Amino acid sequence: MSNDTNLTQEQVEKRRGVLVIFVNGQEMQEIPLTEDAYTIGSLEGDTANIKIDSSLLNPVHAMIVDVEDGHEFDCISREGTTFINNDAFGSEALDGQHTVPLQEGDIIRVNLITPDGETHPDAITMIYHRRKDIRSNWKTMDLSGEKTYHISRNEELKGLRSDEVTEEIAELSGRHATLAKRDGVWMVEDNNTKFGVYVNQQRIEDKQSLKPMDVIRIGDTLFLFQDGKLYYNHRDVAKNLLQINIEERSVWNLFKKKVLLSDIKLSIQPGEMVLILGGSGAGKTTFVNAVMGYEKAKGQILEGDIDIYKNYNQMKYNIAFVPQQDLLRMEDTVIGTMENAAEMKLPRSVKSAERKARVDAVLETLGLEREKNTKVSKLSGGQRKRLSIAVEFISDPTLFFLDEPDSGLDGVMARSLMEKLRDISDQNTIVMVITHQPDRVEDLFDKIIVLAKSPKDNVGHMAFFGTIEESMEFFDTDTIEGIVKRINRPDEGGEGRADEFIEKYRKIEEKGNE
């Protein structure tokens, strides 16, 4: 297998996707998708820039094309041996459909089942990652048919959304799934996981048999099964993992205590863009202020192993916040605004040339290079908001919070702004956003936090944390607006079901921590 593309460091940094390729019996490889189009073919394919050593491929078998919102897969071969997840492409069963947009985690398989029902020796599995930095660390484990394996939380990471493979040596808590050989067939079994076990991107009901080159997904962790071996991409805990444990956030008024938030616990990986959603008065801004350390709560906020509350004077330089209102001087130019921000926010040890390079890089990231000599007062609303973001991003924060950055912008400008935030997140920054118009940009977010105010105690609680797809299933709706409708009070146009979902999520959390 080879990739003819010679990558510069700049191209690698800007890559928009990654293709992980397994060929049965060969080593795994990762191909960064930096070009506009890639042709996938056999070793004999002169025009293929991703060449794979497999007899199942034609010289030109398929293409991956960069489109506006990600990548498309075009199966040029019409022989019906190529699958996206479990759907065959190029076959009569799908009316000849051969082009499909790729989603994060999609599984592309090229496999011709042998007459005895086995996986072909040259079978290929490719996993598409939309994110440029998947932060994976692929490992392997040899499997023995005499043992039972548990896919379980690593005890050191208990409570975090990270999975590890552990042999059955002792009683372990939090077992997600079981992998074992039954009557000569390997089976994977769901042990009451929070949101299911998936094989080739389809959720299993209870248990399912496995064929070599099948991909199991539980949460963020992928497992590629081979008869006798298991590959898995355990996501190592990065040094700036954000761990949030808010026991209570309260205020005092006339000697009376008022609790605003209670029992909020979650963890966010570097590079994730997170939507903060909540019903009216659920405490979204209060939550952000507490996580930033601006208004401390009872509890603990950790970035890696550093307590933000105890080390606030040090950590505040890692945190950026963009409020709803722009705090810009109208008569300054864009470049003047940025140079002033760099002088204020970058350490004095940063040399002038380095400071200038950082300003130029941030202007490029936010799409403001052409406006650098324009007065702030002459900028459009969207450009002004991007400048506000650039001013905060100049310090290269690891935690970035934004309160309704798209407020007052039309749909096109709001989408463009959120795509810039996605670019920032892809630079290994945690980006957390409050927005009241999320449905038009939902595909840009990795996770969603839903806060809801309980009518019972008038306090904001966690009603959900997970992926956008999981949230739709959890709230039984096909829009994010529908989630808000579920939890808002009837007098606010909602269904008044906040307590129902708060309790439902609490039970799921308890089961996951058993």
LUMBA-487590 format. One record per residue: x, y, z of N, C-alpha, C, O in turn; residue in one letter. Coordinates in steps of 0.2 Angstrom, whole numbers, plus 5000, padded with zeros to 4 digits. Layout:
<atoms>
XYZXYZXYZXYZA;...
</atoms>
This chain:
<atoms>
500449945000500050005000500450065000500950065004M;500350114996500750174996500350234995499750234992S;500550294997500250354995500750404992501250424995N;500650414985501150454982501250524983501750564981D;500750554987500750624989501350644994501350614999T;501750694992502250714997501950775001501750824998N;501850765007501550815011502050865014502550845017L;501850925014502250975018501950985024501350955026T;502351015029502051015036501451065036500951045040Q;501451115032500851155031500251115029499651125031E;500351075024499751035022499450985027498850975028Q;499950955031499750915036499350945041498850925044V;499551005043499151045048498451065045498051075049E;498351075039497751095036497351035034496751055031K;497550975034497150925032496450925034496350935040R;496050895030495350905032495050835034494450825036R;495450785033495150715035495750665035496250675033G;495550605037496050555038495650485036495150475038V;496050445032495750385030496250325033496850325031L;495950285037496350235040496150165036495550155035V;496650135034496650085030496950015033497450015035I;496449965033496749895035496649855029496149845025F;497149815027497049755022497149695026497649685030V;496749645025496849585029497549555029497849535024N;497749545035498449525036499049575036499549555036G;498849635034499349685033499349735039498849735043Q;499849785039499849835044499349885043499249905037E;499049915048498649975047499050035045499550045047M;498750075041499050145038498550195039497950185038Q;498750255040498350315040498550365035499150385034E;498050385030498250425025497850495026497250495026I;498250555027497950615028497650645021498050635016P;497050665021496750685015496850765014496450805017L;497350785011497550855010497350875003497350935002T;497250834998497150854992496450864990495950844994E;496250894984495550894982495250834981494650824981D;495650784978495350714976495850664977496450674976A;495650604979496050544979495750494975495150474976Y;496150454971495950394968496250334971496850334973T;495850284973496050224976496050174971495550164967I;496550134971496650074966497150024968497450034973G;497249974964497649924965498349944964498450004961S;498849904965499549924964499649934956500149974954L;499249904952499349914945499049984942499050004937E;498650014947498350084945498850134944499050164949G;498950154938499450204937499250274939499650314941D;498550284939498350354941498150354948497950414950T;498150304952497950304959498450334963499050314962A;498250374967498750404972498650374979499050384983N;498150324980498150284986498150214983497650194981I;498750174983498750114980498750064986499150064990K;498350014985498249964990498349894987498149874982I;498749854991498949784989498349734990498349704995D;497949734985497349684986497049664979497049704975S;496949604978496749574972495949594971495749584965S;495649624976494949644975494849714972494249724970L;495349744971495349814968495449814961495849774959L;495049854957495249874950495849924950495949954956N;496149934945496749984945496450054947496850094950P;495850074945495450134947494850104950494350084946V;494750104957494150074960493750124963493150114962H;493950174966493550224969493850294970494450294968A;493550344971493750414973493550434979492950424981M;493950474983493650524988493850594986494350614985I;493250634986493350694983493150744989492650734993V;493550804990493450854994492850894992492850924987D;492350904996491750944995491750995000492150995005V;491251044999491151105004491151085011491451115015E;490751035013490651015020490950945022490750915026D;491450925018491850865020492050825014492450855010G;491950765013492150725008491550675005491150665009H;491650664999491150614996491550554993492150554991E;491250494994491550434991491150414985490550404984F;491550404979491350384973491550314971492150314969D;491150264971491350204969491350194962490750184959C;491950194959491950194951491850124949491450104944I;492050074953491950004951491149984952490850004957S;490849954948490149934948490049864950489449834948R;490549824953490449754953490149734960489949674961E;489949784964489449764970489849734976489549704980G;490549744976490949714981491149764986491449754991T;490949834985491049884990490449904994489949914991T;490649915000490049935005490249995009490850005011F;489750035010489850095015489450075021488850065020I;489750065026489450035032489149965030489549915028N;488549955030488249885027487849895021487549845019N;487949955017487549965011488049955005488549985005D;487849905001488249894995488149954990487649984989A;488749974986488650024981488849994975489349954974F;488550024969488750004963488249944961488349914956G;487849924965487449864964486749884962486549934963S;486349834959485649844957485249854963484749894962E;485449834968484949834974484849914976484349924979A;485349954975485350024976485250064970485450124970L;484950034965484850074959485450104956485450164953D;485950074957486650094954486950154957487350184955G;486650174963486950224967487750214969487850154971Q;488150254967488850244968489250304972489850304973H;488850364973489150414976488850434983488150434983T;489150444988488850454995489350504999489950494999V;488950555002489350595007489650555013489250515015P;490250565015490550525020490450565027490450625027L;490250525032490150555039490650525043491050475042Q;490850565049491350545054491250465056490650445058E;491750425055491750355057491450315052491350255053G;491250335046490950285041491550235039492150245039D;491250175038491650115036491550095029491050085027I;492150095025492150075018492450005018493050005020I;492049965015492349895015492349865008491849875004R;492849835006492949804999493049725001493549705003V;492549685000492549615002492149574997491549584996N;492449514995492049474991492049404995492549374996L;491449394998491349335002491449264998491249254992I;491849225001492049164997491449114997491049125001T;491549064993490949014993490748984999490148965001P;491248975004491148945010490948995016490848985022D;490749065013490549115018491049145022490849185027G;491649135020492249175024492449235021492249255015E;492749275025493049345022493549325017494049285019T;493649365012494149355007494849375010494849415014H;495349335008496049355011496249425010496649445013P;496049455004496249525002495749575004495749625002D;495249555009494749605011495049665013495549665017A;494749725012494949795014494449825019493849825017I;494649855024494249895028494549965029495149975031T;494150015027494450085027493950125032493350125031M;494250165037493850205041493950275040494550295040I;493450315039493450385037493350425043492950425047Y;493850475045493850525050493850595047494250605043H;493250625048493250695046493750745049493950795046R;493850725055494350775059495050765057495250705055R;495450815057496150815055496550785060497050755059K;496350785066496750755072496250705076495850725080D;496350645074495850595077496150575084495850535088I;496850595086497150575092497050505094496950495100R;497150465089497050395091497750355092498250385089S;497750305095498350265097498150195096497950165100N;498250175089498050105088498450055091499050055091W;498150005095498449955098498249885095497649885092K;498549835097498349765095498349715101498649725106T;497849665101497849615106497749555103497249545098M;498149505104498049435102497449405105497349405112D;496949375102496349345105496449265105496749235101L;496249235111496249165112495549145112495149175116S;495349085108494649065108494449035115493849015116G;494949025120494748995126494649045131494449035137E;494649115129494549165134493949205132493749215127K;493649245137493149295136493449355138493849365142T;493349405133493649475134493049525135492549515133Y;493249575139492749625141493049685138493549705139H;492549725135492749795133492449835139491849845140I;492949865142492749895149493149965150493649975147S;492850005154493150065156493850045159493850005164R;494350085158495050075161494850105168494650165169N;495050075173494950095180495250165182494950205186E;495750175178496050245179495650295176495750355178E;495250285172494850335168494150325170493650345166L;493950295176493250285178492850345178493050405180K;492350345174491850405174492050445167491650485166G;492550425164492650465158492450425152492350365152L;492350455146492150425140492650395136492850425131R;493050345139493550315136493550245137493450225143S;493650205132493650125133494350095132494750125129D;494350035136494950005135494849925135494249905137E;495249885132495149815131495449785137496049795138V;495149735141495449705147495249635147494649615146T;495749585148495549515148495249505155495249545160E;494849455155494449435161494949405166495049345166E;495249445170495749425175495349435182495449385187I;495049485183494649495190494049525188493849545182A;493549535193492949565192493049645191493449675195E;492749665185492849735183492249765183491649735182L;492249835185491549875185491549905178492049915174S;490949915176490749955170490949915164491149945159G;490749855163490849815157490349835152489749835153R;490649855146490249885141489949825137489349815135H;490449785135490249725130490749665131491249675134A;490549615128490849545129491049525122490649525118T;491649495122491949465115492149395117492549385121L;491849345114491949275115491849235109491449255105A;492149175109492049125104491549075106491649045111K;490949075103490449025105490348975099490148995094R;490348915100490248865095490648875089490448865083D;491348895090491748915084491648975081492048995076G;491149015083491049085080491149145085490949135091V;491549195083491649245088491049295088490749305083W;490849305094490249345095490349415099490849405104M;490049465098490049525102489349535105488849535102V;489349545112488749555115488749625119489149645122E;488149655118488049715122487849705129487349665130D;488249735134488049725141487749785144488049815148N;487149815141486849875143487249935143487249975148N;487549945137487950005136487450065136486850055135T;487750125137487350185137486950195130486350205130K;487350195125487050205119487150155113487150165107F;487350095116487350035111488050015109488550055110G;488049955106488649935102488449925095487949905093V;488949955091488849955084489349915080489949905082Y;489049875075489549835071489449865064488849865061V;489949885061489949915054489449975054489049985049N;489450015059488950075060488250055061487850105061Q;488049995062487349975063487349945071487649905072Q;486849975074486749955081486549875082486049865078R;486849835086486649775087486049765092486049815097I;485649715092485049715097485349685103485149715109E;485649635103485949595109486649575108487049595112D;486649525103487349495102487349485094486849485091K;487949485091488049475084488649435083489149455086Q;488649395078489249355076489749405072489449455069S;490349395072490849435069491249405063491349345064L;491349435058491749415052492449455052492449515054K;492949425050493549465050493449525046493149525041P;493749585048493749645046493149685047493049745045M;492749655052492149695054492449745059492949735063D;492049805060492249855064491649865070491149875068V;491949865076491449875082491549945084492149965085I;491049975086491150045089490750045095490150025096R;491050075101490750085107490950155109491550165111I;490450205109490650275111491150295106491050295100G;491750325108492250355103492750305101493150315097D;492750245104493250195103493050145097492450115097T;493550125093493350085087493850015088494350025091L;493549965086493849895087493849865080493249855078F;494349845077494349805071494549735072495049725075L;494049695071494149625072494449585067494249585061F;494949545068495249495064495249425068495249425074Q;495149375064495149305068495849295071496349285068D;495849305078496449295081496749355083497249355087G;496549415081496849485083496249535084495749535080K;496349585088495949645089496349705088496749715093L;496149745084496449815083495949865087495349855086Y;496249905091495749955094496150025095496750025096Y;495750075094496050145094495850175101495550225101N;496150155106496050185112496350255112496850265110H;495850305114496050375114496450395121496050395126R;497050405120497450425126497150485129496950535125D;497150495136496950555139497450605138498050595140V;497350655134497750715133497850755139497450755143A;498450795139498650825145498150885146498050905152K;497750905141497250955143496550935142496050975140N;496350875144495650845144495350885150495650905155L;494750915148494350955153493850905156493450875153L;493950905163493450865167493050915172493350955176Q;492450915171491950955175491550915180491250865178I;491650945186491250915191490950965196491250995200N;490350995194490051045198489551015202488950995200I;489651015209489150985214488651035214488051015215E;488751095215488251145216488551215214489151235216E;488151255211488351325210487751365213487151365210R;487851405218487351445221487551515223488151535222S;487051555224487151625226486751645232486251605234V;486951695236486551715242486251785240486551825238W;485651785242485251855242484851865248484351825249N;484951915251484651935258484651875263484151855265L;485251845263485351795268485051725266484951685270F;484851725260484451665258484851635252485051665247K;484951565252485351535247484951515241484351485242K;485151525235484851505229485251465225485851485223K;485051395224485451355220485351365213484751365211V;485851375208485751385201485851325197485451305192L;486351285199486551225195486751165200486951185206L;486651105198486751055203486950985199486650975194S;487450955202487550885199487750885192487350845188D;488250915190488450915183489150885182489650915185I;489250835179489850795178489950775171489550735169K;490450785168490650765161491350785160491750815163L;491650755154492350765152492350775145491950745141S;492750825142492750845135493550835133493950855136I;493550805127494250795124494450855121494050895118Q;495150865121495450915116495250905109495250855107P;495050965106494850965099494150955098493950945092G;493750945103493050935102492651005103492851045107E;492151015098491751075098491051055101490751005099M;490851085106490351065110489751115110489951175112V;489151095109488551145109488251145116488151085119L;488151195119487851205126487151225124486951285122I;486651185126485951195125485551195131485751155136L;485051235132484651225138483951265137483851305133G;483551245141482851275141482951345145483551365147G;482451385145482451455147482651445155482351415159S;483151485156483351495163483651435166483751425172G;483951385162484251325164484951335167485251295170A;485251395165485951405168486451395163487051375165G;486351415157486951405152487551445153488051425154K;487351515154487851565155488251545162488851555163T;487851535167488051515174488551455173489051455177T;488351405169488751345168489451365165489951345168F;489451405160490051435157490551475162491151455162V;490251515165490551555170490951515175491451525178N;490551455177490851415183491451375180491951365183A;491351345174491851305171492451355169493051325170V;492451415167492951455166493351475173493951495172M;492951465178493251495185493151565186493351595191G;492751595182492551665183492051675189492151725193Y;491651625189491151625195491251555198490951505195E;491651545203491751475205491151435208490751475211K;491151375207490551335210490851285215491451275216A;490451255219490651205223490851135219490351115216K;491451115219491551065214492351075212492751105215G;492451045206493151045204493151045196492751005193Q;493551085193493651095186494351075185494851115187I;494551025181495251005179495351015172494950985168L;495951045170496151035164496850995164497351015167E;496750935162497250885163497250865171496750845173G;497850875174497850865181497950935185498050935191D;497750985182497751055185497151075187496651075182I;497051095193496351125195496351195194496751235196D;495851215189495751275187495651325193495851385193I;495251305197495051355203495651365207495751425209Y;496051315209496551325213497151365210497651395213K;497151355203497751385199497451435194497751445189N;496951475196496651525192497051575188497051585183Y;497551605193497951655190498451625184498651665180N;498551565185499051535180498551515174498751525168Q;497951475175497551445170497151495166496951485160M;497051555169496651605165496951625158496551645154K;497551615157497851625151497751575146497851585140Y;497551515148497351465144496551465141496351425137N;496251515144495451515143495351585140495551635141I;494851575135494651635131493851635131493551575131A;493651695131492851695131492651755127492951815127F;492151745122491851795118491151805120490751755119V;491051865123490351875125489851895119490051895114P;489251905121488751915116488951985112488851995106Q;489152035116489252105114489952105112490452085115Q;490052135106490752155104491052205108490752255109D;491652195110492052245114492652265110493252255112L;492452305105493052325100492952405099492452435100L;493552435098493552505097493452515089493852495085R;492952555088492752565081493252595077493252585070M;493652645079494052685075494752645074495152675070E;494852595077495452555076495452515069494852495067D;495952505066495952455061495952385063496152375069T;495852335059495852265061496552245063496652215068V;497052265059497752245061497952285067498352255071I;497752345068497952375074497652345080497952335086G;496952325080496652285085497052225087497152205093T;497252185082497552125083498252135086498452095090M;498652185084499252195086499252215094499652195098E;498752255095498652275102498452215106498652205112N;498052165104497852105107498452065108498552035114A;498852055103499452015104499952045109500252005113A;500052105110500452135115500152125122500552115127E;499552125123499152115129499152045131499252035137M;499052005127498851935128499451885128499451825131K;499951895123500551855123501051865128501151925130L;501451815130501951835135502451875132502651885126P;502851915137503351965135503951935131504251965127R;504051865133504551835130504451815122504951805119S;503851825120503751815113504051875109503851935110V;504451855104504851905100504351935095503851915093K;504551995093504152035088503951995082503351995080S;504451965079504251925073503851865074503351855070A;503851835080503451785082502751805083502251775081E;502651865086502051895087501651915081501051905080R;502051945076501751965069501551895066500951895063K;501951845066501751785063501051755066500651725062A;501051765073500451735076499851775074499251755072R;499851845073499351885071499151865064498551865062V;499651855059499451835053499151775052498651765048D;499351725056499051655056498251665059497851625056A;498151695064497451705066497051745061496451725061V;497251795058496851825053496751775047496151785045L;497151735046497051685040496551635043496051625039E;496551615049496151565051495351595051494951555050T;495351655053494651685054494451715047493951755047L;494851715042494651745036494651815035494151845032G;495151855039495151925039495751955036495852015037L;496151915032496751945029496652005025496952055025E;496052005021495952055016495652115020495752175017R;495452115026495152165029495652195034495452235038E;496252175034496752195039496852265040496952295046K;496752305035496852385035496252415035496252475035N;495652385036495052415037494852435044495052395048T;494552495044494252515051493752465054493352435050K;493752455060493252405063492552435062492052395060V;492452495061491752525060491452505053490852515052S;491952495049491752475042491652405041491452385035K;491752365046491652295045490952275045490552305048L;490752215042490052195042489952155049490452155053S;489352145051489252115057489652045058489852035063G;489652005053489951945053490751955054491051915058G;490951995050491752015051491852035058492452025060Q;491452085060491652105067491652055072492052055077R;491152005071491151955076491751905075492051885080K;491951895069492551855068493151895071493651855074R;493151955071493751995074493751985081494251975085L;493151985085493051975092493351905094493651905099S;493251855089493451795091494251795090494551755094I;494451825085495251825083495551855089496151835091A;495251915092495651945098495751895103496251895107V;495251855105495351805110495751745108496051715112E;495751725102496051665099496851685099497251635098F;497051745099497751765098498151735103498751715102I;497951715109498351685114498451615114498751585118S;498151585109498151515107497851475114498251435116D;497251485116496951455122496851385121496751365115P;496751345126496551275125495851265127495551215125T;495551315130494851315131494551385129494751435130L;494051375124493751435121492951435122492651385120F;492651485125491951485126491651545123491951595122F;491051535120490751585116490051585117489651535117L;489751645119489051655121488651685115488751745114D;488351645111487951665105488351705100488151765099E;488851675098489251715093488951735086489151775083P;488351695085488051705079487451745079487051755075D;487351775085486751815087486751875082487251915081S;486151885078486051945074486351935067486251975062G;486651875065486851855059486351815055485951775058L;486351825048485951785044486251715044486751695046D;485851665040486051595040486651585037487051545040G;486851615032487451605028488051635032488551595033V;487951695035488551715039488651675045489251665048M;488051655048488151615054488451545053488951525057A;488351515047488651455046489351465044489851425047R;489551515041490251535040490651545046491251525047S;490351585051490651595057490751525061491351515064L;490251485061490351425065490851375062491251335065M;490951385055491451345052492151365054492651325054E;492251435055492851455058492951425065493551415066K;492451425069492551395075492751325075493151295079L;492451285070492651215069493451215067493751165069R;493651255063494351265061494751275068495351245068D;494551315072494951325078494951265083495451245085I;494351235083494351165087494751115084495051075088S;494851115078495251065074496051075076496451035074D;496151135079496851145081496951125088497351145092Q;496551075090496651035097496351085103496651075108N;495951125101495651175106494951145108494551135103T;494751145114494051135116493651195115493851255118I;493151195111492751255109492051235112491751185110V;491751285116491051275119490651335117490851385118M;490051315114489651375111488951365114488651315114V;488751425116487951435117487751465111487951525108I;487151435108486851465102486151455102485951395104T;485651495100484951485099484751455093484151455091H;485251455088485051425081485451375079485851375074Q;485451315083485951265082485851215076486251185073P;485151215074484951165069485351175062485451125058D;485551235061485851245054486551235054486951235049R;486851215060487551205061487751135065488251125067V;487251095066487251045070487850995068488150965073E;487950985062488450945059489150965061489650925061D;489251025064489951045065490151025073490751035074L;489651005077489850995084489950915085489650875082F;490450905089490550835091490050815097489850755097D;489950855102489550835107489050895109489050955106K;488550875113488050925115487950915123487850855125I;487850975126487650975133486951005134486851055131I;486550965137485850995138485751005145485750955149V;485551065147485351085154484651095154484351125149L;484351075159483651085160483451105167483751085172A;483051155168482851175175482251135177481751125174K;482351105183481851055186481251105189481451145193S;480651085187480051125191480051105198479751145202P;480351045200480351025207480751065212480451085217K;481351085210481751125214482051185211482351225214D;481751205205481951265201482751275200482951325201N;483051215199483751215199483951185192483551135189V;484451205189484751185182485151115183485551115188G;484951065180485250995180485450975173485251005168H;485950925173486050895167485550855164485250805168M;485350865158484750825155485050775150484750725148A;485650795147486050745142486750775141486850835141F;487150725139487850745137488050685132488050625134F;488150695126488350645121488450675114488450745113G;488350635109488450665102487750695100487250675103T;487750725095487150755092486650695090486050695092I;486850645087486450585085486150555091485550535091E;486550545096486350515102485750555106485350535108E;485850625105485350665108484650665105484150665108S;484650655098484050645095483750585097483050585098M;484050535098483750465100483550475107482950455109E;483950505111483750515118483150555119482650535123F;483050605116482450645116481850635111481350665111F;482050585107481550555102481250615098480650635098D;481750645094481550705090482150705085482650675085T;481950735079482450745074482750815073483050825068D;482650855078482950925077483150945084482950915089T;483650985084483851015091483351055094483251065100I;482951095090482451135092481951095096481651115101E;481851035093481350985097481650965103481150955108G;482250965105482550955111482251005116482050995122I;482351065114482151125118481451125120481251135125V;481051105115480351095116480151045121479651055125K;480550995121480350935126480450965133480050945137R;480951005134481151025141480851095143480851105149I;480651135139480351195141479651195144479351145143N;479551235148478851235151478251255146478451285141R;477651225148477151235143477051315142476851335136P;477151355147476951425145477551455141477551515139D;478051415140478651445135478551405129479051405125E;478051375127477951335121478251265121478251235116G;478351245127478651175127478151125130477651135131G;478451065131478051015133478150995141477750955144E;478551035144478651035152478850965154478650935159G;479350935150479550865152480250865155480650815154R;480450925158481150925160481350875165481850845164A;480950865170481050815175481150745173481550705175D;480750735168480750665165481450645162481650595163E;481750695158482350685155482950695160483450655159F;482850735165483350735170483450675173484050645174I;482850645175482850575178483150525174483450475176E;482950525167483150475163483850475162484150425162K;484150535161484850535160485250515167485750485166Y;484950535173485250515179485350435179485850415182R;484850405177484850335178485350305173485650255175K;485350335167485850305162486550315165487050275165I;486750375168487350385171487550335177488050315177E;487050325181487150275187487250205184487750175187E;486950185179487050125176487750115173488050065174K;487950175170488650175167489150175172489750155170G;489050195178489550195183489550135188489950135193N;489150085187489050035191489649985190489749935194E;
</atoms>
